[in-house]
Amino acid sequence: MAEPSSSSSLSSKKRSRSPNNNDEHSQGRDQICSSLEDNLTFNDTMIALQLMRTQFPKLEKVVVQPFILQSQLYSSVKDRTQVDRDLESFKKDKMLRIFKLSSGQDDHAIMFMDDYLKQCSLLSRGGDVTDKHITLLMNAGLLTRQLIDPNIYWFAIPRIGPILKGLSQGRKEILSLLNRKKYKEMMLSSLEKTKLRLSPLDTRFLLRDLIGSGHIKTVQTPTGLLARITRD
């Protein structure tokens, strides 16, 4: 299943602060958190992106380059204005690409450019684009034609279908679980350990999304963070 992107450039320049570079932000990808509660929020957008990239769920027989949902980023960096400003800067510097996902909601996926280029070396060559190139990219799931105007193409994330299905089912299952509780709440640490039946995605991946999208809010208590439904 191919998803549209917010950008239309087929070429890329040399970038800094990519997930494979050693710089002042490298601690983000090296920090493996023991729990969501201990590493829920950050002050730096790039550190948050790099950490969540390392936590991208790995599904059996599904090969998808890591990406971060924009809602997950909003749950991790409280200043959304700064997040949006940083994302625009990173896009301008060709460090990452943002995709609009056809999940039925206003979902956007953020992928480091280096990860995206790994999916097809043709994207990194630059130069003139021919019909042959376009056909190759479409067959690989890296490009999709816009329905309204067949002369316009969107970049896409190939093989993302199972991830989107797991995202939709996981969201519903977690919200259903909380809604069945008397006060529609659970300790975040307990909720994070819940084994989902309908989604293969990591519960932590889904909780960051639900918190950032506003479906769940966290409340500090003497015994830890409480996850509570904010709307049905």
N, C-alpha and C positions, 0 to 999 in steps of 0.2 A: 504494500500500500504506500503510495507516494504522497508526501505532504508539501504544500506550498511554502515558499520562503519569502522573507521580506526584502531580499536582495536579488539583483539580476546580473552581477558580475561573474564572469567565468575565469578570471585571472586572479592571482594573488601575489603580493610582494612579501619580502622578508619581514617577519614579525618578531616582536620582542615579547617577553613574559608569556610565552606559550606554555602549555602544561609540561613540556619536556625541557624547558630552560632552567638553569640554575640562577636564581636571583633572590631578591629580598622577600619574594612571596612564596618561595619554594616550600616553606613550612606548611602551607595549606595542604599540599598534596601528600606530605609526609606524615601529617597528623592523623592517625587512625583512632577515631573516638570509640570509647567503650560503650557509650550510651548517647541517645539523642538529647536527653536532658542536659548532659554535661557539655554538649557542643551544639546547642540549638542556635545561638546567635553569635554574630561576628561584627566587627567594626569596619572590616575591609571587604569590598565586593570581590576582588580577585581571589583572596584567600578562601572565601566562601565557595566560589566557583570551583577552585582547584580541589578543595576537600570533597565536595559533592560529586565531582567527576570520579574520584577514587571509589566512591560508594555506589556508583551506578550498578544496578542489579544485573547479574549474569544469568541468562536463561539457557537451558539446555537446547541445543540445535537452533538457537537464534543468535545471529552475529550482527550486532548493531553497535556502532561507535558510541561512546558515552556522550550523553547530553544531560543538561540540567533544565528542569522546567522553571519558567520565570516565576511562577508561584512559589516554588521552593526557595528561590533566591529572596523573595519578599519575606519569607518566614525567617530567613537567616540574617538579613541585614535590615534593621528596623527603619532606617531612613530611606523610604522608597524613592524620594526625589533624587537622592545621591545615587541609588542603584540605577535609575533611568539615565542619569547623567553619565555614569561610568559605562553603562552598556553602549550608549551612543559613541563614547570615546573609543571603546574597544572595537566597535564595528568600523569606525572611521580608520583605525589603525590596522584593520584587517586581521585582528586577533581572533575574532569569533564571528559566527553567523547565527542569525535568529530566524526560526521557522514558525509559521502559523500552522498549527496542527488541526486536522479535521476530526476532532474528538467530540464535536457537538457542543463544546464549551470554548471560552476565549483562552485557549491554551497556546503557549509559545514555548518552543524548545530552543535552548542555547547550546551550541556546539563549538568547541574550539576549532579554529580553522585548520590546524594541523591534523586533528582527528578527521575532519571532513575530507581533507585532501587524500587521506589514506585510502578512502573508499574507491578512488579512481584517479590514477596518475595523470589522466588527460586533463583534469581540472588545473593542474599546476603548471602546464606547459605554456599557457598564454597563447598569443597570436590570434589569427583569424579563425572564426568558428564556421565550419561547413555543415551542410545537411548531414553528412556522414557522421560528424561528431555529435550532432544533436540526436540522431537515431541511436548511436551508441550509448549516450547518456540516458536516454529514455528507456532503453532496454535494460540498463543497469539499475533503473529506479532512482537515478540521481537527478532527473529532470522530468517535469510534467508540463503538459500544455494547458494554458488557461482556457477554460470553457468559453468565456465571453469573447475572447479574441485569440484565435488559433495562432497568431503571429507572436504572441507573448508567452514566455515560458517561466516557470517557477523552479527554483532549486528544490530538491526533495531529499528526505532521509530514507534510503532504501531499507526494506525489510522491517519497517517499524510497526507493521500491523499487530503482531502479538503483544508488543509493548502497550499500544493504545488500548487493546482489548483488556489487558491486565490492569491498566490504569483505571478504566471505567468500572470494571468489576470490583477492584480493590477499594475504590472510593465508596461505592455503594455498600460493600460489606462492612467497612469500618464505621460508617455513619449509621448503618442498621444496628450494629453492635452497641453503639453508644445510645441510640434511641431506645433500646430495650432496657437500659439501666434506669432505675427509679428517678435519678436526678440528671440523667443524660450526661454522665461524666465518669471518667476513670483516671486513675493515676497514670501519667504519661509513661512511666517506666513499665507498668504492667501492660499497657496497651501496645507498647513497642514490641513486647515479647509474644504477642498474640500470633498464632499460626493461622494464616488465612486459608480458607478452603477454596475460594473462587478465583483467586489471583496468585500468580507465581511471583509477583513483585515483592521486594523487601518491604516490610511494614514501615520501616523508617523512611523509605523513599516516598511512600504514600502519605505518611503523617506530615512530612515537610510540605507537601503539596496542599493538603487540606488546611493546614494552619495558615499558609501563605495566601490561600484563596479566600480565607475568611469563614470557612465552614466549621472550623474548630478553633477555639481560643484556649490559651493556656493561662492558668491562674496559679500564682505562687502560694503554697501552703507550708506549714511547718514541717511536713513530711515529704515535700517535693512538689514538682509541677503537676497540676491537675489539667487534664484535657477535657473540654466541655463543648457540647454542641452549641453553636451560635445561631443556627437557623435550620429549619427542616428542609 
